Amino acid sequence: MQITKDTLISEILKIKPDAAPILMRYGMGCLGCPSAQMESLEQAAMVHGIDLEKLLEELNK
């Protein structure tokens, strides 16, 4: 499954468990918080000031 800007953080962690260290490297340290369950990758990137395209590229390698 391709990870997109609309994929929820919780879905990313289910389909690609090794994504946690990648997300944490980008500054997303609260992967288990309630908002991560309902937040899209795009929303999280915006909140954390992350380059979404670079993150998507790394997550989909």
Biopython code that builds the backbone (N, CA, C, O; Angstrom):
import numpy as np
from Bio.PDB.StructureBuilder import StructureBuilder

atoms = [
    (1, "MET", "N", (0.840, -1.187, 0.000)),
    (1, "MET", "CA", (0.000, 0.000, 0.000)),
    (1, "MET", "C", (0.881, 1.244, 0.000)),
    (1, "MET", "O", (1.843, 1.332, 0.762)),
    (2, "GLN", "N", (0.552, 2.185, -0.842)),
    (2, "GLN", "CA", (1.270, 3.450, -0.969)),
    (2, "GLN", "C", (0.804, 4.395, 0.137)),
    (2, "GLN", "O", (-0.398, 4.554, 0.352)),
    (3, "ILE", "N", (1.735, 5.013, 0.829)),
    (3, "ILE", "CA", (1.417, 6.013, 1.837)),
    (3, "ILE", "C", (1.258, 7.349, 1.118)),
    (3, "ILE", "O", (2.111, 7.743, 0.323)),
    (4, "THR", "N", (0.154, 8.040, 1.408)),
    (4, "THR", "CA", (-0.121, 9.333, 0.788)),
    (4, "THR", "C", (-0.250, 10.405, 1.866)),
    (4, "THR", "O", (-0.179, 10.109, 3.059)),
    (5, "LYS", "N", (-0.437, 11.636, 1.441)),
    (5, "LYS", "CA", (-0.605, 12.735, 2.382)),
    (5, "LYS", "C", (-1.867, 12.565, 3.217)),
    (5, "LYS", "O", (-1.969, 13.132, 4.305)),
    (6, "ASP", "N", (-2.827, 11.791, 2.719)),
    (6, "ASP", "CA", (-4.092, 11.588, 3.416)),
    (6, "ASP", "C", (-4.098, 10.372, 4.343)),
    (6, "ASP", "O", (-5.069, 10.154, 5.068)),
    (7, "THR", "N", (-3.036, 9.588, 4.327)),
    (7, "THR", "CA", (-2.967, 8.411, 5.184)),
    (7, "THR", "C", (-2.842, 8.862, 6.636)),
    (7, "THR", "O", (-2.037, 9.736, 6.959)),
    (8, "LEU", "N", (-3.652, 8.253, 7.509)),
    (8, "LEU", "CA", (-3.589, 8.589, 8.924)),
    (8, "LEU", "C", (-2.307, 8.040, 9.535)),
    (8, "LEU", "O", (-1.812, 6.992, 9.120)),
    (9, "ILE", "N", (-1.773, 8.750, 10.522)),
    (9, "ILE", "CA", (-0.558, 8.306, 11.202)),
    (9, "ILE", "C", (-0.763, 6.901, 11.762)),
    (9, "ILE", "O", (0.126, 6.057, 11.653)),
    (10, "SER", "N", (-1.917, 6.645, 12.355)),
    (10, "SER", "CA", (-2.193, 5.317, 12.928)),
    (10, "SER", "C", (-2.169, 4.235, 11.844)),
    (10, "SER", "O", (-1.709, 3.123, 12.104)),
    (11, "GLU", "N", (-2.654, 4.537, 10.641)),
    (11, "GLU", "CA", (-2.637, 3.573, 9.541)),
    (11, "GLU", "C", (-1.206, 3.309, 9.073)),
    (11, "GLU", "O", (-0.841, 2.174, 8.766)),
    (12, "ILE", "N", (-0.408, 4.368, 9.025)),
    (12, "ILE", "CA", (0.992, 4.216, 8.600)),
    (12, "ILE", "C", (1.702, 3.244, 9.524)),
    (12, "ILE", "O", (2.431, 2.365, 9.064)),
    (13, "LEU", "N", (1.492, 3.398, 10.830)),
    (13, "LEU", "CA", (2.161, 2.534, 11.797)),
    (13, "LEU", "C", (1.684, 1.090, 11.708)),
    (13, "LEU", "O", (2.434, 0.170, 12.033)),
    (14, "LYS", "N", (0.441, 0.881, 11.271)),
    (14, "LYS", "CA", (-0.082, -0.487, 11.102)),
    (14, "LYS", "C", (0.479, -1.148, 9.846)),
    (14, "LYS", "O", (0.873, -2.313, 9.877)),
    (15, "ILE", "N", (0.514, -0.399, 8.737)),
    (15, "ILE", "CA", (0.943, -1.009, 7.474)),
    (15, "ILE", "C", (2.456, -1.046, 7.322)),
    (15, "ILE", "O", (2.994, -1.850, 6.561)),
    (16, "LYS", "N", (3.140, -0.162, 8.058)),
    (16, "LYS", "CA", (4.602, -0.121, 7.955)),
    (16, "LYS", "C", (5.183, 0.150, 9.351)),
    (16, "LYS", "O", (5.534, 1.284, 9.675)),
    (17, "PRO", "N", (5.278, -0.894, 10.163)),
    (17, "PRO", "CA", (5.756, -0.718, 11.542)),
    (17, "PRO", "C", (7.136, -0.062, 11.638)),
    (17, "PRO", "O", (7.434, 0.604, 12.630)),
    (18, "ASP", "N", (7.971, -0.243, 10.628)),
    (18, "ASP", "CA", (9.304, 0.366, 10.672)),
    (18, "ASP", "C", (9.266, 1.867, 10.336)),
    (18, "ASP", "O", (10.314, 2.501, 10.216)),
    (19, "ALA", "N", (8.067, 2.428, 10.187)),
    (19, "ALA", "CA", (7.933, 3.857, 9.915)),
    (19, "ALA", "C", (8.120, 4.695, 11.177)),
    (19, "ALA", "O", (8.439, 5.880, 11.079)),
    (20, "ALA", "N", (7.931, 4.112, 12.350)),
    (20, "ALA", "CA", (8.035, 4.878, 13.603)),
    (20, "ALA", "C", (9.368, 5.609, 13.736)),
    (20, "ALA", "O", (9.367, 6.805, 14.025)),
    (21, "PRO", "N", (10.516, 4.935, 13.536)),
    (21, "PRO", "CA", (11.775, 5.660, 13.655)),
    (21, "PRO", "C", (11.926, 6.779, 12.617)),
    (21, "PRO", "O", (12.541, 7.808, 12.895)),
    (22, "ILE", "N", (11.369, 6.574, 11.438)),
    (22, "ILE", "CA", (11.430, 7.602, 10.392)),
    (22, "ILE", "C", (10.630, 8.826, 10.848)),
    (22, "ILE", "O", (11.115, 9.956, 10.778)),
    (23, "LEU", "N", (9.417, 8.592, 11.310)),
    (23, "LEU", "CA", (8.573, 9.701, 11.764)),
    (23, "LEU", "C", (9.213, 10.428, 12.946)),
    (23, "LEU", "O", (9.169, 11.656, 13.024)),
    (24, "MET", "N", (9.801, 9.672, 13.855)),
    (24, "MET", "CA", (10.442, 10.283, 15.024)),
    (24, "MET", "C", (11.659, 11.111, 14.614)),
    (24, "MET", "O", (11.929, 12.158, 15.203)),
    (25, "ARG", "N", (12.387, 10.642, 13.610)),
    (25, "ARG", "CA", (13.541, 11.397, 13.106)),
    (25, "ARG", "C", (13.111, 12.760, 12.547)),
    (25, "ARG", "O", (13.876, 13.725, 12.576)),
    (26, "TYR", "N", (11.892, 12.820, 12.044)),
    (26, "TYR", "CA", (11.357, 14.064, 11.499)),
    (26, "TYR", "C", (10.703, 14.938, 12.570)),
    (26, "TYR", "O", (10.153, 15.995, 12.260)),
    (27, "GLY", "N", (10.763, 14.498, 13.832)),
    (27, "GLY", "CA", (10.240, 15.308, 14.923)),
    (27, "GLY", "C", (8.852, 14.951, 15.400)),
    (27, "GLY", "O", (8.268, 15.678, 16.204)),
    (28, "MET", "N", (8.311, 13.843, 14.918)),
    (28, "MET", "CA", (6.985, 13.407, 15.364)),
    (28, "MET", "C", (7.160, 12.408, 16.510)),
    (28, "MET", "O", (7.119, 11.196, 16.303)),
    (29, "GLY", "N", (7.353, 12.930, 17.708)),
    (29, "GLY", "CA", (7.640, 12.088, 18.861)),
    (29, "GLY", "C", (6.411, 11.541, 19.556)),
    (29, "GLY", "O", (6.528, 10.621, 20.366)),
    (30, "CYS", "N", (5.240, 12.076, 19.267)),
    (30, "CYS", "CA", (4.038, 11.635, 19.993)),
    (30, "CYS", "C", (3.171, 10.725, 19.122)),
    (30, "CYS", "O", (1.988, 10.994, 18.913)),
    (31, "LEU", "N", (3.763, 9.664, 18.628)),
    (31, "LEU", "CA", (3.043, 8.758, 17.715)),
    (31, "LEU", "C", (1.889, 8.029, 18.401)),
    (31, "LEU", "O", (0.950, 7.599, 17.733)),
    (32, "GLY", "N", (1.947, 7.889, 19.700)),
    (32, "GLY", "CA", (0.889, 7.184, 20.424)),
    (32, "GLY", "C", (-0.178, 8.102, 20.985)),
    (32, "GLY", "O", (-1.136, 7.635, 21.602)),
    (33, "CYS", "N", (-0.028, 9.406, 20.779)),
    (33, "CYS", "CA", (-1.012, 10.330, 21.355)),
    (33, "CYS", "C", (-2.344, 10.224, 20.607)),
    (33, "CYS", "O", (-2.382, 9.817, 19.446)),
    (34, "PRO", "N", (-3.424, 10.591, 21.278)),
    (34, "PRO", "CA", (-4.761, 10.470, 20.666)),
    (34, "PRO", "C", (-4.904, 11.174, 19.319)),
    (34, "PRO", "O", (-5.591, 10.668, 18.431)),
    (35, "SER", "N", (-4.259, 12.347, 19.151)),
    (35, "SER", "CA", (-4.420, 13.029, 17.867)),
    (35, "SER", "C", (-3.809, 12.253, 16.717)),
    (35, "SER", "O", (-4.262, 12.383, 15.580)),
    (36, "ALA", "N", (-2.791, 11.447, 16.986)),
    (36, "ALA", "CA", (-2.163, 10.666, 15.922)),
    (36, "ALA", "C", (-3.134, 9.639, 15.338)),
    (36, "ALA", "O", (-2.968, 9.202, 14.200)),
    (37, "GLN", "N", (-4.127, 9.263, 16.104)),
    (37, "GLN", "CA", (-5.098, 8.282, 15.626)),
    (37, "GLN", "C", (-5.995, 8.865, 14.530)),
    (37, "GLN", "O", (-6.486, 8.132, 13.671)),
    (38, "MET", "N", (-6.205, 10.170, 14.562)),
    (38, "MET", "CA", (-7.130, 10.800, 13.621)),
    (38, "MET", "C", (-6.451, 11.819, 12.708)),
    (38, "MET", "O", (-7.123, 12.503, 11.936)),
    (39, "GLU", "N", (-5.128, 11.925, 12.791)),
    (39, "GLU", "CA", (-4.407, 12.957, 12.048)),
    (39, "GLU", "C", (-3.783, 12.367, 10.779)),
    (39, "GLU", "O", (-3.163, 11.304, 10.817)),
    (40, "SER", "N", (-3.954, 13.062, 9.674)),
    (40, "SER", "CA", (-3.338, 12.613, 8.426)),
    (40, "SER", "C", (-1.859, 12.990, 8.438)),
    (40, "SER", "O", (-1.428, 13.830, 9.229)),
    (41, "LEU", "N", (-1.101, 12.370, 7.568)),
    (41, "LEU", "CA", (0.314, 12.685, 7.458)),
    (41, "LEU", "C", (0.489, 14.157, 7.080)),
    (41, "LEU", "O", (1.387, 14.827, 7.591)),
    (42, "GLU", "N", (-0.354, 14.653, 6.201)),
    (42, "GLU", "CA", (-0.275, 16.056, 5.788)),
    (42, "GLU", "C", (-0.503, 16.989, 6.979)),
    (42, "GLU", "O", (0.226, 17.966, 7.150)),
    (43, "GLN", "N", (-1.504, 16.693, 7.794)),
    (43, "GLN", "CA", (-1.791, 17.527, 8.959)),
    (43, "GLN", "C", (-0.618, 17.506, 9.944)),
    (43, "GLN", "O", (-0.210, 18.549, 10.455)),
    (44, "ALA", "N", (-0.085, 16.320, 10.202)),
    (44, "ALA", "CA", (1.028, 16.187, 11.138)),
    (44, "ALA", "C", (2.258, 16.924, 10.625)),
    (44, "ALA", "O", (2.958, 17.583, 11.394)),
    (45, "ALA", "N", (2.519, 16.814, 9.334)),
    (45, "ALA", "CA", (3.673, 17.497, 8.749)),
    (45, "ALA", "C", (3.512, 19.008, 8.887)),
    (45, "ALA", "O", (4.476, 19.713, 9.186)),
    (46, "MET", "N", (2.322, 19.493, 8.672)),
    (46, "MET", "CA", (2.066, 20.927, 8.772)),
    (46, "MET", "C", (2.280, 21.409, 10.214)),
    (46, "MET", "O", (2.918, 22.439, 10.434)),
    (47, "VAL", "N", (1.756, 20.677, 11.182)),
    (47, "VAL", "CA", (1.883, 21.052, 12.592)),
    (47, "VAL", "C", (3.344, 21.072, 13.029)),
    (47, "VAL", "O", (3.762, 21.925, 13.812)),
    (48, "HIS", "N", (4.115, 20.109, 12.507)),
    (48, "HIS", "CA", (5.512, 19.974, 12.924)),
    (48, "HIS", "C", (6.497, 20.701, 11.999)),
    (48, "HIS", "O", (7.706, 20.652, 12.228)),
    (49, "GLY", "N", (5.994, 21.372, 10.962)),
    (49, "GLY", "CA", (6.860, 22.120, 10.050)),
    (49, "GLY", "C", (7.783, 21.216, 9.240)),
    (49, "GLY", "O", (8.958, 21.525, 9.047)),
    (50, "ILE", "N", (7.242, 20.102, 8.771)),
    (50, "ILE", "CA", (8.033, 19.095, 8.057)),
    (50, "ILE", "C", (7.749, 19.171, 6.559)),
    (50, "ILE", "O", (6.617, 19.422, 6.146)),
    (51, "ASP", "N", (8.782, 18.952, 5.753)),
    (51, "ASP", "CA", (8.641, 18.884, 4.296)),
    (51, "ASP", "C", (7.911, 17.579, 3.957)),
    (51, "ASP", "O", (8.492, 16.496, 4.028)),
    (52, "LEU", "N", (6.647, 17.696, 3.594)),
    (52, "LEU", "CA", (5.799, 16.534, 3.350)),
    (52, "LEU", "C", (6.329, 15.663, 2.225)),
    (52, "LEU", "O", (6.324, 14.438, 2.342)),
    (53, "GLU", "N", (6.784, 16.268, 1.141)),
    (53, "GLU", "CA", (7.259, 15.480, -0.007)),
    (53, "GLU", "C", (8.477, 14.631, 0.359)),
    (53, "GLU", "O", (8.563, 13.468, -0.034)),
    (54, "LYS", "N", (9.415, 15.209, 1.107)),
    (54, "LYS", "CA", (10.598, 14.449, 1.531)),
    (54, "LYS", "C", (10.197, 13.296, 2.442)),
    (54, "LYS", "O", (10.721, 12.189, 2.317)),
    (55, "LEU", "N", (9.267, 13.559, 3.359)),
    (55, "LEU", "CA", (8.805, 12.521, 4.280)),
    (55, "LEU", "C", (8.096, 11.404, 3.520)),
    (55, "LEU", "O", (8.350, 10.227, 3.776)),
    (56, "LEU", "N", (7.227, 11.755, 2.605)),
    (56, "LEU", "CA", (6.530, 10.744, 1.797)),
    (56, "LEU", "C", (7.516, 9.881, 1.017)),
    (56, "LEU", "O", (7.366, 8.662, 0.942)),
    (57, "GLU", "N", (8.516, 10.523, 0.445)),
    (57, "GLU", "CA", (9.515, 9.794, -0.323)),
    (57, "GLU", "C", (10.227, 8.750, 0.554)),
    (57, "GLU", "O", (10.423, 7.606, 0.143)),
    (58, "GLU", "N", (10.601, 9.164, 1.753)),
    (58, "GLU", "CA", (11.302, 8.244, 2.640)),
    (58, "GLU", "C", (10.388, 7.121, 3.141)),
    (58, "GLU", "O", (10.813, 5.969, 3.231)),
    (59, "LEU", "N", (9.146, 7.452, 3.464)),
    (59, "LEU", "CA", (8.213, 6.442, 3.958)),
    (59, "LEU", "C", (7.859, 5.410, 2.892)),
    (59, "LEU", "O", (7.583, 4.256, 3.221)),
    (60, "ASN", "N", (7.864, 5.802, 1.640)),
    (60, "ASN", "CA", (7.475, 4.889, 0.556)),
    (60, "ASN", "C", (8.653, 4.169, -0.093)),
    (60, "ASN", "O", (8.470, 3.507, -1.114)),
    (61, "LYS", "N", (9.844, 4.278, 0.462)),
    (61, "LYS", "CA", (11.005, 3.542, -0.084)),
    (61, "LYS", "C", (10.813, 2.074, 0.086)),
    (61, "LYS", "O", (11.676, 1.289, -0.308)),
]
sb = StructureBuilder()
sb.init_structure("model")
sb.init_model(0)
sb.init_chain("A")
sb.init_seg("    ")
for serial, (resi, resn, name, xyz) in enumerate(atoms, 1):
    if name == "N":
        sb.init_residue(resn, " ", resi, " ")
    sb.init_atom(name, np.array(xyz, "f"), 0.0, 1.0, " ", f" {name:<3s}", serial, name[0])
structure = sb.get_structure()
